[in-house]
């Protein structure tokens, strides 16, 4: 798969993710998707490190990202696409 194709599929998956009711996705899966998205789209620096460490929500998000920090961006995109497509299929969307 070419990089352009992967980026197009990733953009489509992100748009399609908006169709999935958030409350129908378990929070742990939401965090996995967040981590994959951040790894696929972010530079090496982590803006969450500079936010209030007392914020538990940011701590969970940072942890989700750190779980996939060693994945190359293209692998993170491919995994994100796979999960979104599975969620869409499960919800008949």
C-alpha positions as CSV (number, residue, x, y, z in Angstrom):
1,X,0.0,0.0,0.0
2,X,1.4,3.4,-0.9
3,X,1.8,6.1,1.7
4,X,-0.9,8.2,-0.1
5,X,-3.3,5.4,0.0
6,X,-2.7,4.8,3.7
7,X,-3.1,8.5,4.4
8,X,-6.3,8.6,2.5
9,X,-7.7,5.5,4.3
10,X,-6.6,7.0,7.6
11,X,-8.4,10.3,6.9
12,X,-11.5,8.4,5.9
13,X,-11.3,6.3,9.0
14,X,-11.0,9.4,11.2
15,X,-14.0,11.0,9.4
16,X,-16.0,7.7,9.8
17,X,-15.1,7.5,13.5
18,X,-17.3,10.6,14.0
19,X,-20.3,8.4,13.0
20,X,-19.7,6.0,15.9
21,X,-21.6,7.0,19.0
22,X,-18.9,7.7,21.6
23,X,-20.9,6.1,24.4
24,X,-21.0,2.8,22.4
25,X,-17.2,2.5,22.5
26,X,-15.7,1.4,25.8
27,X,-13.3,3.9,27.4
28,X,-10.4,1.6,27.2
29,X,-10.9,1.3,23.4
30,X,-11.3,5.1,23.2
31,X,-7.9,5.4,24.8
32,X,-6.4,2.9,22.4
33,X,-7.7,4.9,19.5
34,X,-6.5,8.1,21.0
35,X,-3.0,6.7,21.4
36,X,-2.9,5.3,17.9
37,X,-4.2,8.6,16.5
38,X,-1.6,10.7,18.4
39,X,1.2,8.3,17.3
40,X,0.1,8.5,13.7
41,X,-0.2,12.3,13.6
42,X,2.2,13.8,16.1
43,X,5.7,14.9,16.2
44,X,8.1,13.3,18.7
45,X,7.3,15.9,21.5
46,X,4.4,15.3,23.8
47,X,2.3,18.4,24.6
48,X,0.6,16.5,27.4
49,X,3.8,16.5,29.4
50,X,3.5,20.3,29.8
51,X,0.0,20.2,31.1
52,X,-1.2,19.8,34.7
53,X,0.0,16.4,35.9
54,X,-2.9,16.4,38.4
55,X,-5.4,16.1,35.5
56,X,-6.3,12.3,35.6
57,X,-7.8,12.5,32.1
58,X,-4.5,13.7,30.6
59,X,-2.6,11.0,32.5
60,X,-4.7,8.3,31.0
61,X,-4.3,9.9,27.5
62,X,-0.6,10.1,28.0
63,X,-0.4,6.5,29.1
64,X,-2.4,5.4,26.0
65,X,0.0,7.2,23.8
66,X,3.1,5.8,25.6
67,X,1.7,2.3,25.0
68,X,2.2,2.8,21.3
69,X,5.1,5.2,21.2
70,X,7.4,2.6,19.5
71,X,5.0,2.0,16.6
72,X,6.0,3.7,13.4
73,X,3.3,6.2,12.3
74,X,2.3,4.1,9.3
75,X,1.7,1.1,11.6
76,X,-0.3,3.3,14.0
77,X,-2.4,4.5,11.1
78,X,-3.0,0.9,9.8
79,X,-4.1,-0.3,13.3
80,X,-6.4,2.8,13.8
81,X,-8.0,2.0,10.4
82,X,-8.5,-1.6,11.4
83,X,-10.2,-0.8,14.7
84,X,-12.4,1.9,13.3
85,X,-13.6,-0.4,10.5
86,X,-14.3,-3.1,13.0
87,X,-16.3,-0.7,15.2
88,X,-18.3,0.4,12.1
89,X,-19.0,-3.1,11.1
90,X,-20.1,-4.1,14.6
91,X,-22.5,-1.2,14.7
92,X,-23.8,-1.7,11.2
93,X,-22.7,1.8,10.2
